[in-house]
Amino acid sequence: MQGKLRFSMLLAAASVWCAGARAQMMVHAVTGVVKSINSPSTMEVAVEGGTTSEFNLSNKNVSLDFDNNLRADSVDASKFNHVGDFVVVYYYGFDSDQTAVAVKDLGAGPYKKVDGTVVNFDKHDRTMTIKDSAGKTEQIALSDHLVVDSGLKVQSGRTYDPEKGAQVRVTYTTAGAKNTAVFLRSWE
């Protein structure tokens, strides 16, 4: 009887603890050019394919699953004010209900994009080789400040190890003969 009582009390305590636990919102990222900022409510960003996404600007106290290195390398979205810059927008939510939480300003560019498959990754040099649909290969360096969105989470480049065969879309800069990724979307 005492065992059942202890079990019941333990179950009740676990229920109270679970009810008090807060769910974390998963942070995602997208790149684009900031078209307008309507402080304090919204930001419009021109993203892939010429479409525009509108992000709510909020300073709500929401629990986020957001990489600390990426957070430290960005500005709170409600404080960002550089219209015309190419940026990474960190957000949570879906479709027409997306809330920007932070912005990483990448400046004016120029930036190139390539879609392809990872054919090689050199862990020592932190470079990957990708092959596009036409069979052309590009070698691209992965810096610590790279932003990676796998669809499941956003992480910094210092922890990303792409697997051979992964499908990626890479936004990168070119300096001399060296390509350096600034944003990578992966479909591993």
Secondary structure as the mmCIF struct_conf table of DSSP 4:
data_model
#
loop_
_struct_conf.conf_type_id
_struct_conf.id
_struct_conf.beg_label_comp_id
_struct_conf.beg_label_asym_id
_struct_conf.beg_label_seq_id
_struct_conf.end_label_comp_id
_struct_conf.end_label_asym_id
_struct_conf.end_label_seq_id
HELX_RH_AL_P HELX_RH_AL_P1 GLN A 2 GLY A 20
HELX_LH_PP_P HELX_LH_PP_P1 ALA A 21 GLN A 24
STRN STRN1 MET A 25 MET A 26
HELX_LH_PP_P HELX_LH_PP_P2 VAL A 27 VAL A 27
STRN STRN2 HIS A 28 ASN A 38
TURN_TY1_P TURN_TY1_P1 SER A 39 SER A 41
STRN STRN3 THR A 42 ALA A 46
HELX_RH_3T_P HELX_RH_3T_P1 GLU A 48 GLY A 50
STRN STRN4 THR A 52 LEU A 57
STRN STRN5 LEU A 64 ASP A 65
HELX_RH_AL_P HELX_RH_AL_P2 ASN A 68 ALA A 72
TURN_TY1_P TURN_TY1_P2 ASP A 73 ASP A 73
BEND BEND1 SER A 74 SER A 74
STRN STRN6 VAL A 75 ASP A 76
HELX_RH_3T_P HELX_RH_3T_P2 ALA A 77 LYS A 79
TURN_TY1_P TURN_TY1_P3 VAL A 83 GLY A 84
STRN STRN7 PHE A 86 PHE A 94
TURN_TY1_P TURN_TY1_P4 ASP A 95 SER A 96
STRN STRN8 ASP A 97 GLY A 107
BEND BEND2 ALA A 108 ALA A 108
STRN STRN9 LYS A 112 ASP A 122
TURN_TY1_P TURN_TY1_P5 LYS A 123 ARG A 126
STRN STRN10 THR A 127 LYS A 131
TURN_TY1_P TURN_TY1_P6 SER A 133 ALA A 134
BEND BEND3 GLY A 135 GLY A 135
STRN STRN11 THR A 137 ASP A 149
BEND BEND4 GLY A 151 LEU A 152
STRN STRN12 VAL A 154 SER A 156
HELX_RH_3T_P HELX_RH_3T_P3 GLY A 157 THR A 159
HELX_LH_PP_P HELX_LH_PP_P3 PRO A 162 GLU A 163
TURN_TY1_P TURN_TY1_P7 LYS A 164 GLY A 165
STRN STRN13 GLN A 167 ALA A 175
TURN_TY1_P TURN_TY1_P8 GLY A 176 ALA A 177
STRN STRN14 LYS A 178 TRP A 187
#
